[in-house]
């Protein structure tokens, strides 16, 4: 069996390891109350649900600690099972002793994510909400937090259930006619039926379309700064960060390696990579290696800032940078062209459609920052709507939309075969059910929850 046994009682430290002022230990399962009562004093005969009590923790006759203990009766608990939460002093010795006492009295150490897995299996959360719990813990920016908390509260699940509800009604209309051997049910109104199916497809595609921006919200937006040598890439990075992260010199080719730095822009995490100039006449092996690393960085970027020197005419390096960026950038990666050094006398004939900035004076930097996170702001808006941040969710929504596109093609036939239409609807419903965890194989569940921390 891949998944852990749900009949076991499990225990784990829910706070980070190491010494601290406080620690929380969770015990959950059928024997949670009896396991905890074996080392708590005085022993609570009938502990009141969700009431906090100050109790002694004893190893035999020896006092280990005094702790605040809360008993939760299932199903009104996080996991849906009887649960005990012990808030004790954060001494590694105390934590280790309480864990040993719990295990000696009927519990076993929990697997990673097993508490949330039980919450899912007991119907307290659907799979999309359970995954969001992990994202909420890992959230490193305000944007990532807003996306995760909305999903954990069921925002995405509600959208998906609304799509499913409409598709179930469509499938019922078809199956009623397939089962109507006496032809008592009126003929299907194909046009109205197709319009409702198209609306469901549009909603699924709309949710899926926010995935790239959503992934950037969750993981941080990967931005590469590239361009010809001495176009001011490193100066621009320093100006954006507000401190000197990169070495700057008038001499071309100062940057020979990739250099990374993170910045929070309007609540979104942006991970910058400064690169070596794409010199069309690279001579030394060191410079060529720097260019190779720059090319690899461009190929992994969500957005590329292509920097050109506004004070000089177009150079072979500019042309190479434009060509290499077009060749290497990921499909869907945004290209932001920037004219740097705008505080100097501008050369005529510079290309249009560029953001004008000055790393020296700060001109245009706020516009550049806004352009970098524009897609993230667009999908998150006020932070209350569902945002797809998971590749698994994107695949499920895209799969449902593909099935509905197939249904659309079927319904355009002069005499639509209803059996084939029903199959497409079942395929779409199956894809959406997998997103919510209703038809997810154990192997997938095990893979999802193994990435959680122990104790959650």
C-alpha positions in Angstrom: 0.0 0.0 0.0 1.4 3.4 -1.0 -0.5 5.6 1.4 0.0 5.3 5.2 -2.5 3.4 7.3 -5.3 5.7 8.4 -6.2 3.6 11.4 -2.9 4.4 13.1 -2.5 7.2 15.6 0.3 9.6 14.5 2.4 12.2 16.3 4.8 14.9 15.1 6.3 18.2 16.0 4.4 20.9 14.1 6.9 23.7 14.7 10.4 23.9 13.2 13.1 21.7 14.7 15.6 23.2 17.1 15.4 25.1 20.4 12.8 27.9 20.8 10.5 29.6 23.2 7.6 27.2 22.4 7.0 24.1 20.4 3.7 22.4 19.3 3.3 18.7 19.1 0.3 17.1 17.4 -1.2 13.7 18.1 -4.1 12.6 15.9 -6.0 9.4 15.3 -8.3 6.9 17.0 -6.1 6.6 20.1 -5.0 10.2 20.3 -6.8 10.9 23.6 -5.6 7.7 25.4 -2.0 8.2 24.2 -1.9 11.7 25.4 -3.7 11.0 28.7 -1.0 8.4 29.6 1.5 11.1 30.3 -0.7 14.1 31.1 -1.5 15.0 34.7 -4.2 15.3 36.0 -5.7 12.9 33.5 -8.7 14.6 31.9 -11.6 12.1 32.1 -13.8 13.7 29.5 -11.8 16.5 27.9 -13.9 19.3 26.6 -13.7 19.9 22.8 -11.3 22.8 21.8 -10.8 23.9 25.4 -7.2 24.8 26.4 -5.9 23.4 29.7 -2.7 23.8 31.6 -1.5 20.3 32.4 1.7 18.6 33.6 3.6 16.3 31.3 5.2 13.4 33.3 7.5 10.6 32.4 6.5 8.2 35.2 6.8 10.3 38.4 9.3 12.8 36.8 7.9 16.2 35.7 9.0 16.9 32.1 7.1 20.2 31.6 3.9 22.1 32.1 2.1 22.7 28.8 -1.1 24.1 27.3 -3.1 21.2 25.9 -6.1 21.4 23.6 -8.3 18.3 22.7 -10.2 18.3 19.5 -12.9 15.7 19.0 -13.3 14.4 15.4 -14.7 15.2 13.0 -14.4 18.8 14.3 -10.6 18.9 14.0 -8.1 19.7 11.3 -7.6 16.1 10.3 -11.2 15.0 11.0 -9.9 12.5 13.7 -9.5 13.0 17.4 -6.5 15.3 17.9 -4.4 16.6 20.8 -2.2 19.7 20.4 0.4 20.2 23.1 2.1 23.6 23.4 5.3 23.1 25.4 8.6 24.8 25.9 10.8 24.5 22.8 13.6 22.5 24.4 14.9 19.7 22.2 15.0 17.4 25.2 11.3 18.2 26.1 10.2 17.7 22.5 12.0 14.4 22.2 10.7 13.2 25.5 7.0 14.0 24.6 7.4 12.3 21.2 8.9 9.2 22.9 6.0 9.1 25.4 3.5 9.4 22.6 5.1 6.6 20.6 5.4 4.4 23.7 1.7 4.8 24.3 0.2 3.9 20.9 1.2 6.6 18.4 3.8 6.4 15.6 5.9 9.2 14.0 3.9 10.9 11.2 5.0 10.9 7.6 5.5 14.2 5.8 2.2 15.9 5.2 0.3 13.1 6.8 -2.0 15.4 8.9 -3.1 17.2 5.8 -3.4 13.9 3.9 -5.8 12.7 6.6 -7.8 16.0 6.3 -8.1 15.3 2.6 -9.1 11.6 3.0 -11.6 12.5 5.7 -13.3 15.1 3.5 -12.1 18.2 5.4 -10.3 19.5 2.3 -10.3 18.7 -1.3 -7.0 18.0 -3.0 -6.6 21.6 -4.5 -7.1 23.0 -1.0 -4.7 20.5 0.6 -2.0 21.4 -1.9 -2.6 25.1 -1.1 -1.7 24.4 2.5 1.8 23.5 1.4 2.0 26.6 -0.8 0.7 28.8 2.1 3.6 27.5 4.3 6.1 28.1 1.6 4.8 31.6 0.5 7.7 34.0 0.5 5.8 37.1 -0.8 2.5 38.9 -0.3 1.4 37.8 -3.8 2.2 34.1 -3.1 0.4 34.3 0.2 -2.7 35.9 -1.4 -2.8 33.2 -4.1 -2.3 30.4 -1.6 -4.8 31.6 1.0 -7.5 32.1 -1.7 -7.0 28.5 -2.9 -6.8 27.1 0.6 -10.2 28.8 1.3 -11.7 27.0 -1.7 -11.5 29.8 -4.3 -10.3 27.5 -7.2 -12.3 24.6 -6.0 -15.5 26.7 -6.2 -14.7 27.7 -9.8 -14.0 24.1 -10.8 -17.2 22.8 -9.1 -19.3 25.4 -10.9 -17.9 24.2 -14.3 -18.5 20.6 -13.3 -22.1 21.3 -12.2 -22.9 22.7 -15.6 -21.3 19.8 -17.4 -23.2 17.3 -15.2 -26.4 18.9 -16.3 -25.3 18.7 -20.0 -24.4 15.0 -19.6 -27.8 14.3 -17.9 -29.6 15.8 -20.9 -27.7 13.5 -23.3 -28.1 10.4 -21.2 -31.8 11.0 -20.9 -32.1 10.8 -24.6 -29.7 7.8 -25.0 -31.9 5.9 -22.5 -35.2 7.0 -24.2 -36.0 3.9 -26.3 -39.6 5.1 -26.8 -38.5 8.6 -28.0 -40.6 10.3 -25.4 -38.0 13.0 -24.6 -37.9 16.0 -27.0 -35.0 16.3 -29.3 -31.9 18.0 -28.0 -31.7 21.7 -28.7 -28.2 21.4 -30.2 -27.5 25.2 -30.5 -28.3 26.0 -26.9 -26.5 22.9 -25.7 -23.4 23.9 -27.7 -23.4 27.4 -26.3 -23.5 26.1 -22.7 -20.6 23.8 -23.5 -18.6 26.6 -25.1 -19.2 28.8 -22.0 -17.8 26.0 -19.8 -14.8 25.6 -22.1 -14.1 29.4 -22.0 -14.1 29.4 -18.2 -11.7 26.4 -18.0 -9.4 28.1 -20.5 -9.6 31.4 -18.7 -8.5 29.7 -15.4 -5.7 27.8 -17.2 -4.5 30.9 -19.0 -3.3 32.4 -15.7 -0.9 29.6 -15.0 2.3 31.2 -16.2 1.7 34.3 -14.2 0.5 32.2 -11.3 3.6 30.1 -11.3 5.6 33.3 -11.2 3.6 34.4 -8.2 4.3 31.2 -6.4 7.9 30.5 -7.3 9.1 34.1 -8.0 9.4 35.7 -11.4 12.7 34.8 -13.1 14.0 37.8 -15.0 17.3 37.9 -17.0 19.0 41.2 -17.8 20.9 40.9 -21.1 22.3 43.0 -23.9 25.5 44.0 -25.5 28.7 44.6 -23.4 28.8 47.9 -21.6 25.1 48.7 -22.1 24.7 49.2 -18.4 23.2 45.9 -17.4 24.9 45.6 -14.0 24.3 49.3 -13.3 20.6 48.7 -14.0 20.5 45.7 -11.6 22.2 47.8 -8.9 19.7 50.6 -9.5 16.7 48.3 -9.3 17.9 46.7 -6.1 18.9 50.0 -4.4 22.4 48.7 -3.5 25.6 47.6 -5.3 25.2 43.9 -5.9 27.2 43.8 -9.2 30.7 45.2 -9.9 30.5 48.1 -12.4 33.3 49.4 -14.6 33.6 51.6 -17.7 35.5 48.8 -19.2 33.4 46.5 -21.4 33.1 42.8 -20.3 33.3 43.3 -16.6 30.6 40.7 -15.9 31.9 37.2 -16.9 29.4 35.1 -14.9 25.7 35.1 -14.1 24.9 37.0 -10.9 21.6 36.6 -9.1 19.6 38.8 -6.7 16.0 38.9 -5.4 13.7 41.9 -5.0 10.1 42.3 -3.8 8.1 44.4 -6.2 4.6 45.4 -5.1 4.3 42.2 -3.1 5.7 39.9 -5.8 9.1 38.1 -5.7 11.3 38.8 -8.6 14.6 36.9 -9.1 17.0 38.8 -11.3 19.9 37.3 -13.2 22.6 39.7 -14.5 24.6 38.2 -17.4 27.7 38.7 -19.4 27.3 40.9 -22.5 26.5 39.1 -25.7 29.6 40.2 -27.5 29.5 39.5 -31.2 33.4 39.3 -31.3 34.1 37.4 -28.1 37.8 36.6 -28.1 38.9 34.9 -24.8 37.7 31.5 -23.6 36.5 33.2 -20.4 34.3 35.6 -22.3 32.9 32.8 -24.4 32.0 30.8 -21.3 30.3 33.9 -19.8 28.2 34.2 -23.0 27.2 30.5 -22.8 26.0 31.0 -19.3 24.1 34.1 -20.3 22.4 32.0 -23.1 21.4 29.3 -20.6 19.9 31.9 -18.3 17.9 33.4 -21.1 16.5 30.0 -22.0 15.1 29.6 -18.5 13.7 33.1 -18.0 10.1 34.1 -17.5 11.0 37.6 -18.7 14.0 39.1 -20.5 15.1 42.7 -20.0 17.0 43.5 -23.2 19.2 46.5 -22.5 20.6 48.9 -25.1 22.8 52.0 -24.7 20.7 55.0 -25.6 23.8 57.2 -26.0 25.3 55.3 -29.0 24.1 53.9 -32.2 23.2 50.2 -32.7 26.2 47.9 -32.4 26.9 44.3 -33.6 26.5 43.3 -29.9 23.0 44.9 -29.9 22.1 42.9 -33.0 23.4 39.7 -31.6 21.6 40.2 -28.3 18.3 40.8 -30.1 18.9 37.7 -32.3 20.0 35.4 -29.4 17.1 36.5 -27.2 14.6 35.7 -29.9 16.2 32.3 -30.5 16.6 31.2 -26.9 13.7 32.7 -24.9 10.9 30.4 -23.9 7.6 30.5 -25.7 5.5 32.9 -23.7 8.5 34.6 -22.0 8.0 38.4 -22.0 10.6 40.6 -23.7 11.0 44.1 -22.3 13.3 46.3 -24.3 15.1 49.0 -22.3 17.1 52.0 -23.4 19.5 52.7 -20.6 21.7 55.8 -20.0 18.9 58.2 -21.0 20.5 60.8 -18.9 23.2 61.1 -21.6 22.6 62.7 -25.0 20.5 60.2 -26.9 21.6 59.0 -30.3 19.0 59.5 -33.1 17.5 56.5 -34.7 17.0 54.4 -31.6 14.2 51.8 -31.9 10.7 52.6 -30.7 8.7 50.6 -28.2 11.5 50.7 -25.6 11.3 51.8 -21.9 13.6 54.7 -21.3 15.6 54.4 -18.1 18.6 55.8 -16.4 20.5 53.6 -13.9 22.3 56.8 -12.8 19.3 59.1 -12.1 16.6 56.5 -11.5 14.4 57.8 -14.4 12.0 55.1 -15.6 12.9 52.5 -13.0 9.4 52.5 -11.5 7.8 52.0 -14.9 10.2 49.1 -15.5 9.3 47.5 -12.2 5.6 47.9 -12.9 6.1 46.3 -16.4 7.9 43.3 -14.8 5.0 42.3 -12.5 2.1 43.5 -14.8 1.0 40.0 -15.6 1.0 38.9 -11.9 -1.1 41.9 -11.0 -3.5 41.2 -13.8 -4.3 37.7 -12.7 -4.3 38.4 -9.0 -6.2 41.7 -9.2 -7.6 42.3 -5.7 -6.4 38.9 -4.3 -9.8 37.3 -3.9 -10.1 35.4 -7.2 -8.7 31.9 -8.0 -5.2 31.8 -9.6 -3.8 28.6 -11.0 -0.3 28.1 -9.6 0.2 24.3 -10.1 1.2 22.5 -13.2 -1.2 19.7 -12.2 -4.1 22.0 -12.0 -3.2 23.6 -15.4 -3.0 20.1 -17.0 -6.4 19.2 -15.6 -8.1 22.4 -16.8 -6.4 22.1 -20.2 -7.5 18.5 -20.5 -11.1 19.4 -19.7 -11.0 22.3 -22.2 -9.6 19.9 -24.9 -12.5 17.4 -24.3 -15.0 20.3 -24.6 -13.3 21.4 -27.8 -13.9 17.8 -29.1 -17.5 18.1 -27.9 -17.9 21.4 -29.8 -16.7 19.7 -33.0 -19.2 16.8 -32.5 -22.1 19.2 -32.0 -21.4 20.9 -35.3 -22.2 17.8 -37.3 -25.6 17.7 -39.0 -26.7 14.8 -36.8 -24.5 14.8 -33.7 -23.7 11.3 -32.4 -24.8 11.6 -28.8 -22.7 8.7 -27.6 -19.6 10.5 -28.7 -20.7 13.8 -27.1 -21.3 11.9 -23.9 -17.8 10.5 -24.0 -16.3 14.0 -24.3 -18.3 15.2 -21.4 -17.2 12.3 -19.3 -13.6 13.0 -20.2 -14.0 16.7 -19.2 -15.6 15.7 -15.9 -12.9 13.2 -15.2 -10.2 15.8 -15.7 -11.9 18.2 -13.3 -12.5 15.4 -10.7 -8.7 14.7 -10.7 -8.0 18.3 -9.9 -10.2 18.1 -6.8 -8.8 14.7 -5.9 -11.9 12.6 -6.5 -10.3 10.3 -9.0 -6.6 10.8 -8.2 -4.4 7.6 -8.0 -2.6 6.8 -4.8 0.8 7.3 -6.5 -0.1 10.9 -7.3 -1.4 11.5 -3.8 1.8 10.1 -2.3 3.9 12.3 -4.6 2.0 15.4 -3.6 2.1 14.9 0.2 5.8 13.8 0.4 6.8 17.4 -0.4 5.1 18.6 2.8 6.9 19.1 6.1 6.5 16.6 8.9 3.8 17.9 11.3 1.6 19.4 8.7 
